Amino acid sequence: MSRVYNFSAGPSMLPESVLEKASSEMMEYETSGQSVMEMSHRSKVFDKIAKDTEALFREVYNVPDNYKVLFLQGGASLQFAAIPLNLLNGSKKADYAISGQFSNKAYKEAVKYGDIKVIASTKDDNFKCVPNFSKEDIRPDADYAYICLNNTIYGTKFPYIPETGDVPLVADISSCMLSEPLDISKFGLVYGGAQKNVAPAGLTIVVVREDLIGKADEMIPSVMDYKNMADNDSMYNTPPCYNIYMCKLVLEWIKNEIGGLEKMKERNEKKAAILYDFLDSSKLFTAVADKESRSLMNVTFVTGSDELNAKFVEEATKAGFVNLKGHRSVGGMRASIYNAMPIEGVEKLVEFMKKFEAENI
Ligand SMILES: *Cc1c(COP(=O)(O)O)cnc(C)c1O
């Protein structure tokens, strides 16, 4: 067996010890006589998996008691609609900051349901930084304000949590979920697809303040209604059972092997520094994102030419560093170095980049 270093933006690497544990339990989970994939979601044994997963998520992410944690399907993209459908229940106004493609998609979806305003955008800067806005830019009667905390495609991240006063802040945290501690009490709602940092594709996690739910229009589809999902412990219908189990294994890995999110953050900062320090000193490669907005998870970079970019991606792939091609809308390169990427993977990538630089400059 030969495993590559996978720099995919998602679905992405999972920790090897998690894959090994899942593999060892594939034919029989504990003494259940079956795989988790085969279990009824109403069974006692799965019920314990689901409850343990939620408890562990709350513990590891330090989720305040007045927040619901929902395990849903439909990806982050379904939430682009579910968020306005659930939360536009007062003035039907919401204010969006546009920091890239995913916030723009979320905005376009929300426009279908209410009076949605763009309060800031870094489109004119090709999204190489996150937009600045202040509390005063937000309409005081808005039902919520919206940001994408880490911008997967552009490799940027808000270096702070924007201040929104009494207006609940909603954040897409798909590509930075569980990568470092987060003060969830500063948000009305955070959510993300799990396939970047948390589990295989198919699970979406929503963390929402209790007082914000239960006011959706009756027309809302039942599976999108946070109140309905919360009242049914995310089991109004069949949840993504196996992904929830995988999420549990990843949480156990963060807690027991890494030592929690402070340690996870240190490790992620170390990995990102190895790559950014090299990019800042390189004569061939340059980082794309502005220094103040740099993501710890997605590192975007370029050489001076499209030909060299393509050559780099091709040679890197041959050397076992895969999925380094930038998003089709941006070009260049992107190394996604999520939680599961070992430090060694980043060190070896930088060694390879140094060699490539020496041969091509
Ligand atoms: C990947 C991603 C999405 C889209 O997620 P899906 O699960 O494919 O819908 C949305 N937002 C961000 C920040 C992402 O990284």
PDBQT file of the ligand as one rigid body, heavy atoms in Angstrom, charges set to zero:
ROOT
HETATM    1  C1  LIG A 401     -16.962  23.174   0.390  1.00  0.00    +0.000 C 
HETATM    2  C2  LIG A 401     -17.621  24.396   0.863  1.00  0.00    +0.000 A 
HETATM    3  C3  LIG A 401     -18.986  24.648   0.640  1.00  0.00    +0.000 A 
HETATM    4  C4  LIG A 401     -19.861  23.732  -0.179  1.00  0.00    +0.000 C 
HETATM    5  O1  LIG A 401     -20.096  22.584   0.514  1.00  0.00    +0.000 OA
HETATM    6  P1  LIG A 401     -21.066  21.447  -0.058  1.00  0.00    +0.000 P 
HETATM    7  O2  LIG A 401     -21.107  20.478   1.076  1.00  0.00    +0.000 OA
HETATM    8  O3  LIG A 401     -20.414  20.914  -1.300  1.00  0.00    +0.000 OA
HETATM    9  O4  LIG A 401     -22.376  22.058  -0.347  1.00  0.00    +0.000 OA
HETATM   10  C5  LIG A 401     -19.518  25.800   1.157  1.00  0.00    +0.000 A 
HETATM   11  N1  LIG A 401     -18.774  26.659   1.865  1.00  0.00    +0.000 NA
HETATM   12  C6  LIG A 401     -17.468  26.463   2.078  1.00  0.00    +0.000 A 
HETATM   13  C7  LIG A 401     -16.688  27.471   2.854  1.00  0.00    +0.000 C 
HETATM   14  C8  LIG A 401     -16.845  25.324   1.603  1.00  0.00    +0.000 A 
HETATM   15  O5  LIG A 401     -15.542  25.124   1.808  1.00  0.00    +0.000 OA
ENDROOT
TORSDOF 0
